[in-house]
Amino acid sequence: MKLPSLLVAASCLFTGVANADSISLPIWKEKAEALGYNLPKPFGLNLSYMSMEQGINVDSIALKGLGGIEKLVDMQAEPGKQATDVMTLRADVWLFPFLNVYGLIGTLDGYSETDVNVKVKLPFVKPQRIENFRLDLDGYTKGLGFVLAGGYDQWFALVDASYTQTNLTVIDGSIDALVVSPRVGYDFHQNGVPIRFWVGAMYQDVEQELSGSLKDLGLPQSLGGVIPSGARFEVKQRLESEWNTIAGMQY
């Protein structure tokens, strides 16, 4: 699904539920309210910002367009880091008092960075080292997800699961991510403050397959001068840890 298509889908979702109160969304609304639960509005928009820094492992770096010489070049990356800032706009609907579904669009601004050791399988060619091998990960994100939620008094617990795809703009490639985050939090709304705080954990199954021109990688001068203009790289990398702790707030 392309980004404009998702924008239309999100717009239709928001428009289609604009009169959600007339059809008593969420389903079983009356039963939940009869039990004393105060339910949120059946639809809404949510603007979120998240900043992360994580360790990464580079599984492979493949070279192409070197006229066969790439078979003589071995590139091994050391453990590195990845930093990302993500801004998303989410349109959501409560189908049941405990089930929310949503679609989202957004932007991702970040980079991954590691050191790479380069060995050329030829006599008298010394190993080279590329420090701060950096890949820019800027792009546009789209995705779908759902939330299972429950609560007691001002405490709440939820599990948020989503699938997103980020199409990169600076280099070729995409980032596909399955994210599941259980949380527990406290709602200050009854205290006259429309803010929620939460803590929890986040599981990320992230696939990153990236490619681009070797000329754009800041190679050492001894290597860059002999690299053909059409030479390219392909990188497969993953997060060092799939689990992270999280903390957040919502207004």
N, C-alpha and C positions, 0 to 999 in steps of 0.2 A: 504494500500500500504506500503510495507516495504521500508526501507531506500535505499538499493541498487537499487530497482525498480525506485525510484524517481531520483536517480543519473543517471540512464540510460535515463529516460524520459527527464531530464534536458539537458543531452548531445545531445539527438536526436533533442530537440528543438533548441539548439544552432547551431548544424550542419545543420539542415533543413533550417535555415534562414540565413546561412552564405552568400548566394548569393541573399539576399533579395533585393538589389538594382536592380538586373536583372528582378525582377518581380514587381518592383515599389511599394514596401512596404514603408510606410503604404498606404493602399488603399485611393484614392483621394489625393495622395501626390501632383500631379501636380496642382490640383485646389487650394490646400492650399498655395503652393509656389507662384502661380499666384496672390494670394491675399496679398502677402508680408510676409508670415510667414516663419521663419527659423525653420525647423524641426530638431529634434535630429536624431541620427543614428537609423535605424529601429530595431537594436538588440543590446544587450549589457549584460555585467555582472556587478553586483553591490555588493560590500562588505560592510556590515553595522554592527554597534555596538550600542547597546542600554542598558542603565543601569536604573533600576527603583527600587524604594522602595515604597510600598503601604500598606495600612491597610487591614487586613483580618478579616473575621468572620468565626468561626468554627461552622457549623450547627449541626454536630453530631460526636461523638466518640464511636464506637461500639467495644466491646471486644469479642473474640472467643477463644475457646480452654482452658477454665478454669474449665471444668467439671461441668458446670451449675452455678458456683459461679458468673459468669459475670452478672447474673440477679440481684445480690445483690450490684453491683458496679455501681455508678452513676458518670460519668465524665462530668464536665461542663467547657468549655474553655472560657477564657476572650478574649476580642478583642486583636489582635496581629498585627504583621507586616510580610511582605514578601519582600525579596530583591532578585532581579534577574539581571544577566548580560547575554545578548543574542547576539551572533555573527551569522550572516547569510550570505550566498552566494546566490544571486538571478540571474537567467537568465530570460531576458524579451524580448518581441517583441511588437513593435507598429503596431497593426493591422489597426488602423485608426489614423489620426492626433490627435484625442482626446481620444483614447482608447489603453491602454497598458495592456498586460496580462503577468503573470510571474509564475514561480515555484521557490521554495526556499528550501534549506537545511541549517542546522546550529546546534549550540550547545547552551544549556541553563545551566547556573551555578548559583545556588541560594539556598535559604532556606526560610522556614516559621517558625515563633517563637511566642509562646504565653504561658501564664500561665494557668494551669489546676487545678481545685479543684476536689478532689476525695473523695466521700462519700461511705462508706460501710454500708449497711443496716443490721448491727448486733450490739447487745448490747456491750457496752464498747469499741468499735472500734472508735478511734478518726478520724475526717476528716484529710486527707492528702492534701498537695499542691505540685504539680510538677511545679517548676519554670523553665522557658526557655524550654518549651516543643518544641523541634526543629525537623523539618522534612527536610532532604536534598532533593533538587529538581533537581539534576543534570540529564541531559538527552540529547537526540538528537531530533531535531525539523525538521519537513517537512511540506510543505504546498503549497497552490495555492492562487492566488489573481489577482486583476485587479486595474487599475488606470484610472479614468476619469479626464482629465486635460484641461485647457485652459489658455490663457494669453493675456496680452496687453503690448506692449513695453517690458520692462524688468521685469514686474510684472507677477506673475503666481498664479493660484489657482488650487487645485486638491483635489480629494477624493480618498483615498487608502483603499481598502477593502480586507481582506484576511482571510482564514481559515487555522489554523495550528494545528498540533498534536505533542505533545512532549512525547516520551516514556522515562520514568525515568529509571535510572540505579542503584541508591543506594537503593531505596525502590521500591515496586511494585506500579504500577499505571500509569496514563497518565494525561496530561493536554490538554484539547481541548479548543481552543480559537477562537472566531470570533472577529476580530478587524476592526473597521472603523475609519479612521482619516482624517477629512477635514483640509486643510492647506492653508495658503497664504504666498507667499515668494517673494524674489527678486533675480534675476540672474545677477551676476557681469561679465558674460562672455564678454559682449560688452565693458567692461572696461579693458579687458586684463587679468582678473583674473577668472580662471575656477572654480568658487565656487558659490554655491547657499545657501542661508539661508532661513529658514522658521519658522513660529510659527503656532500653531493651537490647536486642541483638539483631544482626542483619546477616543473612546468608546470600552470597552472590555467586552465581554460576555464569562467568563471563568468558565469552570467546572473542579473541581479538586476532584478526588476520589483516595485516597492514602491508602496503606496498608503495613504492615510489622510486624516484630517480636517485642513483648513488651520488650524483653530483650535489644533491641537496643535503648530504649528511655531514659535511664538514670533515672529510677525510684528511689524514695527514698529507702534507704536500708531496711526499715521496710516492704516495699512492694516487692522489687525486690527479696528478699530471698524466697518468697513463690510463685512466678510466675512460672508455668510450662514452660519448654523450647519451647513447641509448641504453646504457647499462642500468639495470633496475635491481631492487632488493625486494624480498618477501620475508616478512617477520611474523612468526606465530608466538604469542606470549599470553600469559595467564597471571592471575593474581596469586601472590605468595600464600595468602590465607583467605579462605572462602568465608570465614566468620569474622565479624567485627562487632564491637559494642557501639551503641548509638544513644544519643540524647537529643531531644528536640522540644520545640514549643509550637503552638498554633494560636493565632489571634482570630 
